[in-house]
Every structure is written in C-alpha cells, then in structure tokens.
Amino acid sequence: MGRILIVEDDKTIAMGIEYSLQQEGFETRVCHNVKNAKDLMGREQFDLYLLDVSLPDGNGFEICQRVRADSETPVIFLTAHDDEVNVVMGLDMGADDYVTKPFRVRELVSRIKSVLRRYRSQTGRKAEIQLGSVTVHTSEARVFKNGAEITLTALEYKLLLTFASHEEQVLSRSQILEAIWDVAGDFVNDNTLTVYIKRLREKIEDDPQNPQIIQTVRGLGYRAGGTAHAE
C-alpha cells in the first residue's frame, strides 16, 4: 500500500493513526518532533507524509518545506486550527490535503488513499505540457512563459496542471477544487477559487483582464485554451 511517515506529538493520537494504517496494509514510521522526523527523512523514503502542524520544536510546515525541496511526495496536514490562514498557508506550501482535529480515523484513511491514488495517476503524465505560450515541465515542476521561467506557489502550480491536463474541456468549480485537494474545509468557496484563478492569470496571461489561456465559460466553469468564452 505504501510507506507513511506520521509526525504527531500526541502519542495517543499517533498510536491510533499508526494502528489503523497498519490494519489497512500500510507500513508506518512515527516521529514526535521535527528533529527526529528530519533525521529519519535523511535515511528513509516515504510515499506520504502525515504532519501535525504544531510540534514541540517547530511545526509541520518546516517538514513540508523539506519534502518539497526534493520531491512531489504527497503531504497531508493535521491540525487543531481550522482557520483559513493556516489552511491556505499549508496548501500554498504544497500540501495535498488538510485534516482538522478531532477527526474520524476512517475518514483520514480514506483521504490518504484518495491522495495516493491521485498522485500515482499523475506520475504517468507526459513530461512536458504546452498550453498556449506556457510550458509545464511536469518532471521538474517548473513553468515557463515564452521561454522565461515563472514562479508559482505549489497551489497555483496544481491549479495550472489541472487546466493543462484537461485542455479544451470545461471544468466546473467543484471539479477544479476536487482536482486540487480532497475534502477541503468550510473556508473553500467560490470566492477562494476565484482568488486563486486571478492570481494564476496575473502570472501566465498576457492580458489578465482578457484571459486567453484560462477562460471563463459563463454558468459552467472554466476552460483552458480553445475558442474564447472569456469574461
């Protein structure tokens, strides 16, 4: 099923998660602080990282940054804080999902499986995708516009990859949100998605006010490329 690193300072919670994942066939390792987690990451490879945000000697964001410096391996955050700032920060850093405590272990396991399925399906994607003047090098997670590299946050990159992988297809808002992350929190709404699409357009469009790469299809959603149905 895969190897999962659980980083959680509450030993009771960590033990419960570990037991449930092992029952599902996962191989698990557990750390209770940032230092031990980083030490273990230097010696072993994992298929998914399950990270508590608040840790005794730091936070899960530090570990996520370490993961993203080397790979696109899935990351799921666990936290007692369900405020939008923490959620958006985690997603922008490259988290694949975000689970707020208290949670049901069965739901957590389901979301872990879903993230892994999505990640494994993406690994078969072609190495280079062209979307108008934008080129996405998926093996390196790098994006170029007219030959010049542009910087995207992890979440902006996932959003662009979703459009690039469905060129000419109309995607509803719910389809886009599902492709970016799984069961998101209550903070996810139309305004949130609109903000992210606006941010992405400002980086990849020649004229963000008249978008040609990510077009709005009135009443339906968005489409990448093709005949303009823009706002």
Secondary structure as UniProt FT lines:
FT   STRAND          3..7
FT   HELIX           11..23
FT   TURN            24..25
FT   STRAND          27..31
FT   HELIX           34..41
FT   TURN            42..43
FT   STRAND          48..52
FT   STRAND          54..55
FT   TURN            56..57
FT   STRAND          58..59
FT   HELIX           60..70
FT   STRAND          75..79
FT   HELIX           84..92
FT   TURN            93..94
FT   STRAND          97..100
FT   HELIX           105..122
FT   TURN            123..124
FT   STRAND          128..131
FT   TURN            132..133
FT   STRAND          134..137
FT   TURN            138..141
FT   STRAND          142..145
FT   TURN            146..147
FT   STRAND          148..150
FT   HELIX           154..164
FT   TURN            165..168
FT   STRAND          170..171
FT   HELIX           173..180
FT   TURN            186..187
FT   HELIX           190..204
FT   TURN            208..209
FT   STRAND          214..217
FT   TURN            218..220
FT   STRAND          221..224
//
